[in-house]
Amino acid sequence: ARELIGHVEAMAVAANAFNRAASADSAVAAGTVRLTCGQLLGVEVLPPLLRTLRRSHPQLAMELSVSNRLQALALQEADVAVRIRRPNESSVVTRKVGDLHVGLYATPELLAEQGVPDSIVHLKDFPLIGPDRNLAEIELLQQQGFDCASERTLIRTDDHLAQLAALRAGLGIGVCSSQLAQRYGLVRVLPQQVGFDVDVWVAMHQDMRRVPRVAVVFEAVGSGLADFLTTPSASVGR
C-alpha cells in the first residue's frame, strides 16, 4: 500500500511539473497565482502588499490561502509560499526575507494599572497570554523562562491572531513581534530576558521561475516582506 501511495504521489508530481511547464508560455504577468501564508502574516501584513502588487500588475488575480497548515509546492497546492521556517522540500527555490523579532509585550494601560515586571519570576503576579496545545511554542517559551502552564496564563490559544487580539485588548502580557507591536503601540516587557528571532522565507517550485506571473508574485511578496521586517514602524504598501 505504501509503495502504491508513493507511486501515485510521484505521478501527481510529474503531472504538475508538466502543467507548470505548459503554463510558462505567456511572457506577461497575467492570470491566477495561489499564495499560501500563515494566519498572522496573511492577515496583518500581506493584504497591503497585494494591493501594491495589483496596482503594478492589474492582470494578476490572487488566491490567498491563509492557514498554518503547510501546503506542498511540489503537488501544486500553492504557487508561492510564505513560511516561518526554511522550507525543506526538494526542487524548491527559497529566499530568506528577514526575521520576526519576538518578545513579550503588553498595552500601556495594563502596565500603568498593574506595574511593570522586573524579572521573569515577577511575571507570576501578572495576567499572561500564551499558547494552548502547541507543544513546540510552549517548549520555546519555557526555554525563555515564560511558564505557559502558570495559573496566571489566563488566556490560552494556539491562534496567533487571537493572541494578538487579546494583547491589544489589554488582557495580559504575551508574545508579539516587534514589527506588529510598534504598529499597535504595545510596550516591550523584559527585553533583556525574553526574546528570539523567527526566520521568514518565501518559496516557489523551481519550475515556476519560468512562469512570469508566479515569478512576479515571488519577487514582490519577498521584497515587501523584507521591507516590513527591516522597518518595524512602516506601513508596507500604504
N, C-alpha and C positions, 0 to 999 in steps of 0.2 A: 504494500500500500504506500509506503514511504517513497519507494522508487517511482511509483506511478505519479504521486503528487509532485515529485521533483521533475519528472518528465513534462508534466502539464505546465508547471511554472516556467520551465525552460522554453517551451513552445510559446507561452504568453510573452516572455521577454523578447524572443525573436520576432514575433508578430508586431510588438510595439516598436521595436527598432526599425522595422520596415515602414511602419506608419510615420515614424518621425522623419525618416529619410524622404518619404514621399511628400511630407508637408514642408520640406525645406526649399521647394522650388521657388516660392514667391520671395522677391527681394524687398518687398515692402513690409514694414512692421504693422500688419493688419491681421485681424482675426481674434480668436479667443485664447487666452492664456490662463491656466489654472495655477493659482498660487496658494500654498499652504503655509500656515503660521500658527504658533501657539496663541492662546487667548489674549494674554496681556499685550504683546506687541501687535497682534492682529487687530485689536480694538483701540488701543491707546495711541499707536504710532503709525500704522500702515495707511489708514484712510487719507490723511493729508498728502502722503507720498503718492498715492494712486491718483489723487486729483491732479497733482502736478504732472504726473506721467500722462494722464488722459489729455491734458491740455496740449502737450507736445506731440502726442500720437492719438488723434481723435478716432482713428480706425481700429484701435485696440478695444477689446472687451475683456473684462476680468471675471474669473470665477474665483472667489476668495473663500477658501476652506479654513475656518478658524477653529482649530481643535488641537488639543495637546496630544492626540494620537499621531504617531509618526506615519506618514503616508509614503509608500515606496515610489521613488522616482523611476526605477527600472521597470516597474509594472505600469507606468504612466498614470498612477493615481494623482500625480501632480506634475506640472512642468517645472516650476521653481519652488524651492522650499526655503523657509527661514527656520533655522534650528538654533537651540541654545546649547548645543554641544557639537563637536566636529562630526559630520556625517562619516560613517564608516562603510557606506555602500560601495560596491565596485562600480567602475565606469561612471563616476560622478565627479563633476567639476565643482570645486568648492572655493569660497573666498571668505576669510575671516574679516568681518567688518568692524569689530570692536568688542568692547566689554560693557556689560551692565555692572555698575559699581553698587553693590548691595550692602545695606546696613540696617540698623534699627532706627525707626522714625516714629514721631507722634505729632499731633496737632499742637500749635502753640497754646490753644485753650486748655487742652488736657494737662500740659506741663505747668501752665500757670496755676491751675486748680490743685494739682497733686504734687507739684515739685518735680525736680529733675533727678533721676537716679545717678548716683556717683560711682556705682560698681555693679558688676553682674549680680552679686549677692543681693543688692538693693532692689533688683527687679522684682523680687518676690512680693514687694509691697505695692506693685503697680498692676493694673489690668493689662493682660497680654493678648495678642492676636497671633495665632500660629497655624501650622498645617494640622490636618486631622489624621489621615491614614497613609500619607505619602512618606514611606519609610526613608527614602533617600534624602528628602528635605529635612525630616526630623533628625536624622543622624548628622547631617551637615550643620544644622543649627546647634545641636547638642555639643558638637566639637568646638563650637564658638562659645559655649557656656550658656546658651539660651535653652532653658529647660521647657520643652514643649509639653511635657507631662505635668507641669506645675498646675496646682489647683487654681492659680491666678491666670491661667490661659483660658479666658472666658469666652473667646471666640475661636473655634477651631474649624478650618475649612481648607480643602486642598485646591479650591478655586482661587487663582491669583487675582482675578477681577473682584471677587468677593472680599479678599483680604485687603485690597486697595480701597474698596468702598468702606469697609469697616474702619480702616485707618483714617480716611478723610472725614468720617462721621465722628471721630474722636472716641471710639470705643476702646482704644487701648494702644499700647506700644507694639509695633510689629515690623516686619521686614518690607523694605521697598528699595527700588533702585534710586540712586541719587538723581538720575535724569528726571524721573517722574516726581520724585519728592520736591524738586525745585519747582516743577510746573505747578504743583498743588500747595506750595507753601508749607510743607512739612518740615519738622525740625529734627536734625540728627541727634541720636542719643548714644552715648558711649562709643564715640567714633574710634577711640584708640583700642577698644577691646573687642568690638564685634564689627566684622566687615569682610567681604570677599568679592571676587570678580567672577562673572559668568560670561563665557565666550558666546558671541553671536555670529552665526555663519549664514551665508546664502549658498544654495547648491542647485545644480541642474544636471541632468544626464548629459554625458559628453556629446551624444548625438544632437542635442538641442542647440549646440553652439552655432550650427549652420542654419537654424531657423530664426529669421530676423525678429519676429515678434517676441520669441522667448528670450533671445539674447538681449533685446532692449529692456525687457522687464527685469532680467537678472541684473543688468548693469544699473538701472535706475533705482531699484529697491536696495541694492547693495550700497550705492553711493548715498542714498537718502538715509539709510540706517546708520551709515558711518558718520554722517553729519550730526544726526541726533545723539549718537553715543559719545561724540567728542565735544559737543557743545550742549551741555545739560540744560541750559536755560532757554535754548532756542525752540521755537515752534516750527518744526520742519515742515516745509511745503506750504506755509501760510504767508 
